[in-house]
Amino acid sequence: PLVDVRSPGEYKGELLHMADYPQEGALRGGHIPGAKSVPWARAANPDGTFKSAAELRAIYEEEQGLKPSDTVVAYCRIGERSSHSWFVLTRLLGYPNVRNYDGSWTEWGNGVQLPIEK
């Protein structure tokens, strides 16, 4: 499965870039077809620490239906936020097959013939 870790506004195609980074926008808004929306910050507590493994499993497995046996590809805008989710899935939850799509939405959203959903 694909996991889009950007903000809900980016996922829905309402934002083409983060407010402080207009130069890093894409030509199109939305998300890769079939991608699940799991904003990266959901894995963190208000004090910046990671949530417990049980809380993380509730987010990724119970809510989103991911399984440790899945090959998961996380992406964001430039691969930065998705590296956080990669760490959560691989190091905290023990998923063995997680990839960080480093081109992320900047690459996909600028590929004019690539499909998108909003």
C-alpha positions as CSV (number, residue, x, y, z in Angstrom):
1,P,0.0,0.0,0.0
2,L,0.9,3.6,-0.5
3,V,0.8,5.9,2.6
4,D,0.6,9.7,2.0
5,V,1.9,11.4,5.1
6,R,1.2,15.0,4.0
7,S,-1.4,17.2,5.6
8,P,-5.1,16.6,4.8
9,G,-5.2,19.8,2.6
10,E,-2.3,18.5,0.5
11,Y,-3.8,15.0,0.3
12,K,-7.1,16.5,-0.9
13,G,-5.4,18.8,-3.5
14,E,-6.4,22.0,-1.7
15,L,-2.7,22.9,-1.1
16,L,0.0,22.7,-3.7
17,H,2.8,23.4,-1.2
18,M,3.3,24.1,2.5
19,A,2.7,27.8,3.4
20,D,6.4,28.5,4.1
21,Y,7.7,26.8,1.0
22,P,5.9,28.1,-2.2
23,Q,9.0,27.3,-4.3
24,E,8.5,23.6,-3.5
25,G,5.0,23.2,-5.0
26,A,3.9,20.8,-7.7
27,L,1.9,21.6,-10.9
28,R,-1.1,19.6,-9.6
29,G,-2.7,18.8,-6.3
30,G,-4.1,15.6,-4.9
31,H,-2.7,12.2,-4.2
32,I,-1.5,9.0,-5.9
33,P,-4.5,6.8,-6.6
34,G,-5.3,4.4,-3.8
35,A,-2.9,6.1,-1.3
36,K,-4.1,6.1,2.4
37,S,-3.8,9.4,4.2
38,V,-1.9,9.1,7.5
39,P,-0.3,12.5,8.3
40,W,3.1,11.9,9.8
41,A,2.5,13.9,12.9
42,R,-0.2,11.5,14.1
43,A,2.7,9.3,15.2
44,A,3.8,11.9,17.7
45,N,2.6,13.0,21.1
46,P,2.1,16.8,21.8
47,D,5.5,16.8,23.5
48,G,7.2,15.5,20.4
49,T,7.8,11.9,21.6
50,F,6.6,9.0,19.7
51,K,3.2,7.4,20.6
52,S,3.3,3.9,22.1
53,A,3.5,0.8,19.8
54,A,-0.1,0.0,20.7
55,E,-1.2,3.5,19.7
56,L,0.8,3.3,16.4
57,R,-0.7,-0.1,15.6
58,A,-4.2,1.4,16.1
59,I,-3.4,4.1,13.6
60,Y,-1.7,2.0,10.9
61,E,-3.3,-1.4,11.3
62,E,-6.7,-0.9,12.8
63,E,-7.6,2.4,11.0
64,Q,-5.7,1.9,7.8
65,G,-5.6,-1.9,7.4
66,L,-1.8,-2.2,7.0
67,K,-0.2,-5.5,7.9
68,P,3.5,-6.1,8.8
69,S,3.7,-8.4,5.8
70,D,2.8,-5.6,3.4
71,T,5.2,-3.8,1.2
72,V,4.5,-0.2,2.2
73,V,5.6,2.9,0.3
74,A,5.5,6.2,2.2
75,Y,5.6,9.6,0.5
76,C,5.1,13.3,1.2
77,R,6.2,16.3,-0.8
78,I,10.0,15.8,-1.0
79,G,10.6,12.6,1.1
80,E,11.4,14.4,4.3
81,R,8.2,13.8,6.3
82,S,7.8,10.3,4.9
83,S,11.2,9.4,6.3
84,H,9.6,10.0,9.8
85,S,6.8,7.5,8.9
86,W,9.4,5.1,7.5
87,F,11.2,5.1,10.9
88,V,7.9,4.6,12.7
89,L,6.9,1.6,10.5
90,T,10.4,0.0,10.3
91,R,12.0,0.7,13.6
92,L,9.1,1.1,16.0
93,L,6.6,-1.4,14.6
94,G,9.1,-3.8,12.9
95,Y,7.7,-3.7,9.4
96,P,10.4,-5.3,7.2
97,N,9.3,-4.0,3.8
98,V,8.9,-0.2,3.9
99,R,10.2,2.2,1.3
100,N,10.4,6.0,1.3
101,Y,9.5,7.4,-2.1
102,D,12.1,10.1,-2.2
103,G,10.7,11.8,-5.3
104,S,7.4,12.0,-3.5
105,W,4.6,14.4,-4.6
106,T,7.1,16.8,-6.2
107,E,7.9,14.2,-8.7
108,W,4.5,12.6,-9.1
109,G,2.5,15.8,-9.0
110,N,4.7,17.3,-11.8
111,G,4.4,14.2,-14.0
112,V,1.5,15.5,-16.1
113,Q,0.5,12.1,-17.5
114,L,0.6,10.3,-14.1
115,P,-2.9,9.7,-12.6
116,I,-4.0,11.6,-9.5
117,E,-7.0,11.6,-7.2
118,K,-8.5,14.4,-5.2
